[in-house]
Amino acid sequence: MISGDLLREARLRAGLTQTQLAKQARTSQSAVARWESGDVVPSFERLRELIRACGLELTYGLANYDDSYDDFIGGRLRVDAAERIRQALAEEAVYDEIRAAAGVTRG
């Protein structure tokens, strides 16, 4: 449902109602509602047109896949929430020591 989320965000950023966007994009309000809900997925080109009708541009490009954090994230998710909080607080204490040694205060 990524396309629906993008469309809704673009519409809301533009301050448009579904009806206003529909008029700008020469379609119906019900079509906009179906796209936003994910009931219907617009083609990539149609999604770009709809987002342009909101005064925004949908940019895209290719990037190398980076899985360097997968093990770290997986390890954190295998620990219960209380332990993750304990680890985060311990790390924060270390960062506070580093900041203090560098003469930097949090603000």
GIQUI-V85739 format. One record per backbone hydrogen bond with DSSP energy under -1.0 kcal/mol. NH is the residue of the N-H (numbers start at 1). CO is the residue of the C=O. If there is no record, write none. Layout:
nh:NH co:CO
nh:NH co:CO
This chain:
nh:5 co:1
nh:6 co:2
nh:7 co:3
nh:8 co:4
nh:9 co:5
nh:10 co:6
nh:11 co:7
nh:12 co:8
nh:13 co:9
nh:14 co:10
nh:16 co:11
nh:21 co:17
nh:22 co:18
nh:23 co:19
nh:24 co:20
nh:25 co:21
nh:27 co:22
nh:32 co:28
nh:33 co:29
nh:34 co:30
nh:35 co:31
nh:36 co:32
nh:37 co:33
nh:39 co:34
nh:40 co:34
nh:47 co:43
nh:48 co:44
nh:49 co:45
nh:50 co:46
nh:51 co:47
nh:52 co:48
nh:53 co:49
nh:55 co:52
nh:56 co:51
nh:70 co:67
nh:73 co:69
nh:74 co:70
nh:75 co:71
nh:76 co:72
nh:77 co:73
nh:78 co:74
nh:79 co:76
nh:84 co:80
nh:85 co:81
nh:86 co:82
nh:87 co:83
nh:88 co:84
nh:89 co:85
nh:90 co:86
nh:91 co:87
nh:92 co:88
nh:93 co:89
nh:94 co:90
nh:95 co:91
nh:96 co:92
nh:97 co:93
nh:98 co:94
nh:99 co:95
nh:100 co:96
nh:101 co:97
nh:102 co:98
nh:104 co:99
